[in-house]
Amino acid sequence: MLALAGLLTVVLVLAGIISKKLSPMAALVVIPIITALFAGFSFEDTSKFAISGIQKLAPVVGMFIFAILFFGIIKDAGTLEPIIGGILRLVGLRPSRIVLGTAVLAMIVHLDGSGAVTFLVTVPAMLPLFDRLGMDRRILACVIAMAAGTANMLPWGGPTLRAASALQIPVGDLYLPMIPAQAAGLAFVLLCAWYLGLREERRLGLGGGAAALGGANEIHRRDLPEEERALMRPGMFWVNCALVVAVLAAMIAELAQPVLCFMIGTIAALLLNYPSVAEQRRRIDSHAKAALMMATILLAAGVFTGIMSGTNMLSAMADYTAAHIPSENAKHMPIVLSLLSMPLSLLFDPDSFYFGILPVLSEAGGALGVDPINMGRAAIVGQMTTGFPISPLTPATFLLVGLCRIELGDHQRFTFGFLWATSIVMTVVAVLTGAITL
């Protein structure tokens, strides 16, 4: 009975989200409450389960909110502009350097965890160079997608936060062992970018780079709106860089909980760059929408996981699933999931996968002796990390192809193999370093 109720809950949540008949927040809150009541639980008990789930997710929600505010304020202050300008000066008009610089720029910009921001900053900065040299725009979209997708595994990125929330695992425990795998993925992205750039040089016959065009000393510059320039604090560049390093170092070294690291970092960024209380309020307001959108989904996920766990529907489904999986094959579950996680981004949006599919797989694996954290790490190798920039289920994908002025189908066909290869590379490194155990 409980297994059937749990299955019904998951199916209805998936159907509501995928069909867009319900918002993720509504589906994650309303449906489990209704099914719990029909399963015979009182409203009082159901409420307790929901509140318990919310309480467990509070640190994750806090971390996300302050991470968005922190990186948004750092960007507003113009900290990225000297970096972008430096990259544009270095790449010149050599295709191999342009493609490599595009990847580096996308990685840096994606520190804030927002695909839309990454695309809005990187594409306008690099597209004029691609068009001037007649370079393939599919390469621009591909390299940005690879860089942003791999960087999206960061602990304040949507997939990692969702995985930690769904499995009720501290985000640091989930992410930190995956740093070598992510580093290997980013290195692979740079290698692919260099290869694609060289291939484009051969196609265009521009091995001589800028000299071949008669513009060796020419530097591409990008123009910024006046309102963005007014917010910049160029004199605070090194201070802001040091602040970013300090916050990330404190978090990785586990000197304090991530939520506290970003909270202190946000306060410091505001005080250093915008001493006026009125201006601080405006900076917070400008990023509040992005922060609250994800925070509401995470809190709703707390209701879902709290009810599914408290009613034992999740464990009942897991026991049923585990009974039909040969025990000798259980150890392969994380590897199979990690290899399929990137293509699954084309079928499931992040909320339906991480809050509907992953908990069931994790519980089933747990019943067969597979550590749930292995399943979480396997999922973030590709599901809406490397997979998000080609998924038709994420609006950011359409933003990327729109800015690059290419067709979605062309982008998917060109980029799919590179993204899947990146996911496989990270899987191999994760296994070799013990982040994903066999």
Secondary structure, 3 states (H helix, E strand, C coil): CHHHHHHHHHHHHHHHHHCCCCCHHHHHHHHHHHHHHHCCCCHHHHHHHHHHHHHHHHHHHHHHHHHHHHHHHHHHCCCHHHHHHHHHHHHCCCHHHHHHHHHHHHHHHHHHCCHHHHHHHHHHHHHHHHHHHCCCHHHHHHHHHHHHHHHCCCCCCHHHHHHHHHHCCCHHHHHHHHHHHHHHHHHHHHHHHHHHHHHHHHHHCCCCCHHHHCCCCCCCCCCCCHHHHHHCCHHHHHHHHHHHHHHHHHHHCCCCCHHHHHHHHHHHHHHHHCCCHHHHHHHHHHHHHHHHHHHHHHHHHHHHHHHHHHCCHHHHHHHHHHHCCCHHHHHHHHHHHHHHCCHHHHCCCHHHHHHHHHHHHHHHHHHCCCCHHHHHHHHHCCCCCCCHHHCCCCHHHHHHHHHHCCCHHHHHHHHHHHHHHHHHHHHHHHHHCCCCCC
